[in-house]
């Protein structure tokens, strides 16, 4: 399963109106990573980096929807807040999944 393709990244980024540099900054990646990714110069990007890109794009999209005419710095600031929410939700879901797995393992072992 692919989290995001280079073409999807580029198309989404253009639709939202975010530069490659801003996306790298929010995703916590080197300044030229998105350029190389979109240019298909990265053969096997790590899942962690793809998740970072996808989450950052989602945060930008939410921030842009909240303020269509935001200046780039305002958009980055708003996207940072949205990214914190996204990460919090993902952490909660991961914890809940781990609890369910642990409970299932305990139940299975007891039978």
Beta strands, then each sheet from edge to edge (+ up, - down):
end
